[in-house]
Amino acid sequence: MDVKSTVIAIIAKQAVRSPDAVLMTNTLDDLGIDSLGLVESIFSIEEEFDIQVPFNANDPADSDFDISNVGSIIAGIEKLVADQNA
């Protein structure tokens, strides 16, 4: 399972865009994803990879999980998947 392409596909679906239109440097705001969309994306990612994302939906800035852009989200998911498989 390719983490990068799967996460991009989930984010693209939430943003109603093609995966090709999602860049690693895009923020969720750039893609038009609001806080509800973010939470739905996190749930989809957790379900897809059977992981628990350390994300505080009530206070995203206080989370240990970096959601500053698509690349940082992918890096965080890759680390969680690697840790789970270790």
N, CA, C and O of each residue as an XYZ file, in Angstrom:
344
protein
N       0.854     -1.186      0.000
C       0.000      0.000      0.000
C       0.896      1.245      0.000
O       1.716      1.425      0.901
N       0.738      2.081     -0.989
C       1.533      3.299     -1.112
C       0.882      4.417     -0.296
O      -0.188      4.913     -0.648
N       1.536      4.800      0.787
C       0.978      5.794      1.702
C       0.728      7.114      0.987
O      -0.353      7.691      1.101
N       1.726      7.591      0.249
C       1.616      8.904     -0.397
C       0.413      8.969     -1.335
O      -0.401      9.885     -1.218
N       0.283      8.038     -2.244
C      -0.812      8.113     -3.220
C      -2.166      7.901     -2.556
O      -3.163      8.486     -2.980
N      -2.211      7.068     -1.516
C      -3.474      6.828     -0.814
C      -3.925      8.068     -0.065
O      -5.095      8.445     -0.127
N      -2.993      8.709      0.647
C      -3.342      9.929      1.389
C      -3.750     11.030      0.413
O      -4.722     11.743      0.659
N      -3.024     11.174     -0.683
C      -3.389     12.193     -1.681
C      -4.785     11.906     -2.241
O      -5.571     12.832     -2.437
N      -5.096     10.646     -2.496
C      -6.424     10.295     -3.017
C      -7.519     10.653     -2.018
O      -8.572     11.157     -2.408
N      -7.281     10.396     -0.738
C      -8.265     10.741      0.300
C      -8.453     12.250      0.386
O      -9.584     12.731      0.463
N      -7.358     12.996      0.375
C      -7.427     14.457      0.446
C      -8.093     15.012     -0.815
O      -8.919     15.920     -0.732
N      -7.738     14.474     -1.968
C      -8.326     14.938     -3.229
C      -9.838     14.704     -3.242
O     -10.602     15.562     -3.684
N     -10.256     13.551     -2.760
C     -11.697     13.252     -2.714
C     -12.411     14.268     -1.828
O     -13.478     14.769     -2.184
N     -11.818     14.569     -0.674
C     -12.424     15.535      0.252
C     -12.464     16.933     -0.375
O     -13.397     17.699     -0.134
N     -11.456     17.258     -1.174
C     -11.371     18.579     -1.796
C     -12.147     18.642     -3.120
O     -12.245     19.702     -3.738
N     -12.689     17.513     -3.541
C     -13.388     17.387     -4.821
C     -12.485     17.866     -5.957
O     -12.849     18.725     -6.761
N     -11.298     17.273     -5.986
C     -10.293     17.557     -7.010
C      -9.693     16.245     -7.478
O      -9.868     15.206     -6.841
N      -8.994     16.301     -8.581
C      -8.285     15.102     -9.019
C      -6.997     15.006     -8.198
O      -6.445     16.028     -7.789
N      -6.519     13.788     -7.955
C      -5.264     13.642     -7.197
C      -4.099     14.410     -7.827
O      -3.202     14.866     -7.117
N      -4.109     14.554     -9.154
C      -3.046     15.303     -9.835
C      -3.023     16.778     -9.434
O      -1.994     17.443     -9.556
N      -4.152     17.283     -8.958
C      -4.257     18.701     -8.594
C      -3.810     18.964     -7.157
O      -3.752     20.115     -6.725
N      -3.497     17.908     -6.422
C      -3.072     18.052     -5.026
C      -1.544     18.028     -4.979
O      -0.913     17.027     -5.317
N      -0.967     19.147     -4.553
C       0.488     19.279     -4.471
C       0.956     19.081     -3.032
O       0.211     19.332     -2.084
N       2.184     18.634     -2.886
C       2.751     18.408     -1.550
C       2.794     19.700     -0.730
O       2.733     19.658      0.499
N       2.899     20.828     -1.399
C       3.000     22.107     -0.699
C       1.639     22.738     -0.401
O       1.569     23.746      0.302
N       0.559     22.159     -0.925
C      -0.778     22.703     -0.665
C      -1.123     22.601      0.816
O      -0.847     21.595      1.470
N      -1.732     23.667      1.328
C      -2.333     23.574      2.654
C      -3.763     23.081      2.449
O      -4.273     23.082      1.329
N      -4.396     22.665      3.522
C      -5.787     22.238      3.396
C      -6.667     23.419      3.010
O      -7.650     23.253      2.288
N      -6.318     24.612      3.486
C      -7.045     25.816      3.075
C      -6.929     26.037      1.572
O      -7.908     26.392      0.915
N      -5.724     25.827      1.025
C      -5.528     25.969     -0.418
C      -6.507     25.087     -1.186
O      -6.995     25.453     -2.255
N      -6.779     23.922     -0.615
C      -7.625     22.933     -1.287
C      -9.108     23.097     -0.949
O      -9.951     22.356     -1.454
N      -9.417     24.067     -0.097
C     -10.813     24.317      0.260
C     -11.363     23.326      1.275
O     -12.575     23.131      1.363
N     -10.471     22.697      2.046
C     -10.903     21.733      3.061
C     -11.025     22.456      4.397
O     -10.050     22.996      4.920
N     -12.247     22.455      4.938
C     -12.491     23.123      6.216
C     -12.245     22.144      7.371
O     -11.792     21.021      7.150
N     -12.541     22.568      8.589
C     -12.243     21.734      9.753
C     -13.030     20.425      9.737
O     -12.503     19.387     10.137
N     -14.271     20.458      9.286
C     -15.056     19.225      9.188
C     -14.445     18.289      8.145
O     -14.353     17.081      8.362
N     -14.033     18.852      7.022
C     -13.380     18.066      5.984
C     -12.080     17.455      6.475
O     -11.738     16.328      6.117
N     -11.357     18.205      7.298
C     -10.112     17.694      7.884
C     -10.393     16.486      8.762
O      -9.712     15.466      8.665
N     -11.401     16.607      9.619
C     -11.750     15.501     10.509
C     -12.178     14.280      9.696
O     -11.776     13.159     10.007
N     -12.985     14.487      8.664
C     -13.407     13.377      7.813
C     -12.215     12.728      7.115
O     -12.155     11.507      6.972
N     -11.272     13.560      6.685
C     -10.058     13.022      6.045
C      -9.240     12.191      7.027
O      -8.756     11.114      6.682
N      -9.087     12.691      8.250
C      -8.339     11.965      9.282
C      -9.000     10.622      9.560
O      -8.317      9.603      9.666
N     -10.335     10.613      9.680
C     -11.051      9.351      9.914
C     -10.816      8.374      8.768
O     -10.590      7.186      8.996
N     -10.870      8.872      7.542
C     -10.649      8.011      6.375
C      -9.232      7.442      6.365
O      -9.026      6.269      6.052
N      -8.264      8.278      6.709
C      -6.862      7.842      6.756
C      -6.683      6.786      7.847
O      -6.024      5.769      7.631
N      -7.271      7.033      9.020
C      -7.160      6.067     10.110
C      -7.750      4.718      9.704
O      -7.168      3.666      9.968
N      -8.900      4.766      9.068
C      -9.562      3.533      8.643
C      -8.747      2.814      7.564
O      -8.588      1.594      7.612
N      -8.239      3.562      6.605
C      -7.479      2.965      5.499
C      -6.221      2.256      5.974
O      -5.888      1.180      5.477
N      -5.521      2.852      6.931
C      -4.239      2.310      7.382
C      -4.312      1.593      8.727
O      -3.307      1.074      9.211
N      -5.507      1.565      9.334
C      -5.694      0.940     10.643
C      -4.701      1.505     11.654
O      -3.989      0.770     12.338
N      -4.679      2.840     11.726
C      -3.801      3.550     12.660
C      -4.631      4.547     13.458
O      -5.788      4.812     13.131
N      -4.034      5.087     14.497
C      -4.651      6.144     15.292
C      -3.813      7.407     15.118
O      -2.648      7.440     15.513
N      -4.398      8.436     14.533
C      -3.685      9.687     14.305
C      -3.801     10.559     15.553
O      -4.914     10.833     16.003
N      -2.674     11.003     16.126
C      -2.719     11.850     17.330
C      -3.118     13.271     16.968
O      -2.285     14.174     16.887
N      -4.412     13.442     16.754
C      -4.922     14.719     16.274
C      -6.033     15.188     17.185
O      -6.960     14.433     17.476
N      -5.951     16.423     17.637
C      -6.984     17.005     18.479
C      -7.866     17.892     17.606
O      -7.480     19.009     17.262
N      -9.036     17.400     17.252
C      -9.937     18.130     16.355
C     -10.423     19.436     16.978
O     -10.731     20.392     16.267
N     -10.490     19.474     18.306
C     -10.948     20.688     18.976
C      -9.878     21.768     19.006
O     -10.191     22.956     19.084
N      -8.623     21.359     18.945
C      -7.517     22.315     18.984
C      -6.361     21.794     18.130
O      -5.363     21.305     18.660
N      -6.502     21.901     16.786
C      -5.477     21.344     15.893
C      -4.075     21.874     16.158
O      -3.095     21.158     15.951
N      -3.966     23.112     16.611
C      -2.650     23.692     16.875
C      -1.955     23.003     18.049
O      -0.730     23.053     18.167
N      -2.740     22.360     18.915
C      -2.200     21.694     20.100
C      -1.904     20.216     19.847
O      -1.547     19.484     20.770
N      -2.052     19.782     18.602
C      -1.817     18.379     18.265
C      -0.336     18.112     18.027
O       0.427     19.020     17.694
N       0.056     16.860     18.202
C       1.414     16.439     17.880
C       1.544     16.104     16.401
O       2.627     15.750     15.933
N       0.451     16.214     15.671
C       0.417     15.822     14.272
C       0.415     17.075     13.405
O      -0.466     17.924     13.544
N       1.390     17.197     12.514
C       1.571     18.393     11.685
C       0.644     18.348     10.470
O       0.776     17.482      9.605
N      -0.292     19.294     10.420
C      -1.225     19.366      9.285
C      -0.989     20.635      8.472
O      -1.902     21.130      7.811
N       0.234     21.161      8.521
C       0.504     22.441      7.864
C       0.388     22.367      6.346
O       0.025     23.351      5.702
N       0.698     21.193      5.766
C       0.516     21.021      4.320
C       0.403     19.532      3.997
O       0.580     18.686      4.873
N       0.112     19.223      2.758
C      -0.090     17.834      2.341
C       1.166     17.002      2.601
O       1.072     15.867      3.067
N       2.328     17.555      2.305
C       3.578     16.829      2.521
C       3.796     16.456      3.974
O       4.247     15.349      4.269
N       3.481     17.370      4.890
C       3.678     17.074      6.312
C       2.673     16.035      6.795
O       2.995     15.218      7.658
N       1.469     16.056      6.254
C       0.469     15.051      6.612
C       0.957     13.673      6.159
O       0.893     12.705      6.916
N       1.445     13.592      4.917
C       1.944     12.319      4.393
C       3.118     11.821      5.231
O       3.177     10.639      5.569
N       4.050     12.705      5.568
C       5.203     12.309      6.386
C       4.746     11.753      7.733
O       5.282     10.752      8.208
N       3.766     12.397      8.342
C       3.245     11.930      9.627
C       2.582     10.571      9.511
O       2.773      9.712     10.372
N       1.808     10.369      8.459
C       1.140      9.081      8.248
C       2.177      7.993      7.972
O       2.063      6.884      8.493
N       3.187      8.303      7.158
C       4.238      7.318      6.874
C       4.935      6.881      8.165
O       5.240      5.701      8.335
N       5.185      7.824      9.071
C       5.828      7.497     10.337
C       4.913      6.611     11.187
O       5.374      5.633     11.775
N       3.618      6.946     11.257
C       2.687      6.143     12.045
C       2.573      4.723     11.498
O       2.523      3.757     12.260
N       2.532      4.605     10.175
C       2.444      3.279      9.541
C       3.726      2.488      9.815
O       3.667      1.301     10.137
N       4.877      3.142      9.689
C       6.161      2.466      9.944
C       6.254      2.016     11.406
O       6.704      0.906     11.692
N       5.828      2.880     12.323
C       5.866      2.544     13.746
C       4.955      1.352     14.040
O       5.292      0.486     14.847
N       3.804      1.320     13.381
C       2.856      0.238     13.599
C       3.412     -1.088     13.069
O       3.166     -2.145     13.650
N       4.150     -1.028     11.981
C       4.692     -2.239     11.355
C       6.023     -2.695     11.961
O       6.544     -3.756     11.617
N       6.564     -1.874     12.868
C       7.878     -2.194     13.461
C       7.767     -3.296     14.496
O       8.771     -3.688     15.091
